[in-house]
């Protein structure tokens, strides 16, 4: 189920009509009884994923027993969460964290980027431009179940006003003391040095 719990009933193990009276169900690994219950037994499937366990069903009134095998598998896909994040243009959108994902059996499903689209058509809008980055992700759990795609929208806001620093006048003698002044280094990865 959605919580990685196995809910096993007598009807899932026994063939045909179930006789009147209670059925003791015992989930076993070898000769060791791991879990038991009357008519139903519930247990966490997480520690047993991929294992084949034996189930012994005992008709309590008669003492008759039969056995069956169960293979514990996780068939439920994780869930990846969509969302919107707004950042200033001085931030690098590659540093925005991937979205969260949950899974019924895996506490940390892997979130993978599968597509990215950068829309710059609104970057010069008169009332404050912005760039939209749309990233598509999937989440994959330990059993290789894959979530439906989720979308993360990152809005990169351009400031309404840019306060440029005043020009600095250099004298010819100062160039000798600072020879690197002619090779400017960009401070932001999307800004190119001239």
PEKA-V747064 format. One line per field, one symbol per residue. ss: DSSP state (@ for helix, = for strand, . for the rest). psi: psi as a letter, one per 40 degrees, with the letter a starting at -180 (. if undefined). burial: # if it has 24 or more other C-alpha atoms within 12 Angstrom, else .. A space follows every 10 residues. Layout:
ss: ???
psi: ???
burial: ???
This chain:
ss: ....=====@ @@@....... ..=======. .=======.= ====.@@@.. .========. ....====== =.......== ..======.. ..@@@..... ==.......= =========. .........= ========== .....=...= =======... .......... .@@@@@@.@@ @@........ ....
psi: aeefhhhhid dediiahhii iihhhhhihb ehhdiiihdi hhihedeehe ihiihhhhhd ddeiiiiiii hhihehiihh hiihhhiiee iheeehiiii iiiddhdgih hhheihhhhe eedfidfgii hhhhhhiiih idefhhiiii hhhhhhhhid hhgiiiihhi iddddddgde degihhehee hhi.
burial: ...#.##### .###...... ..######.. ....###.## #..###.#.. ..#######. .......#.# .######### ##..#...#. ..#....### ######..## ##........ .........# ########## ###.###.## ########.. .......... .......... .......... ....
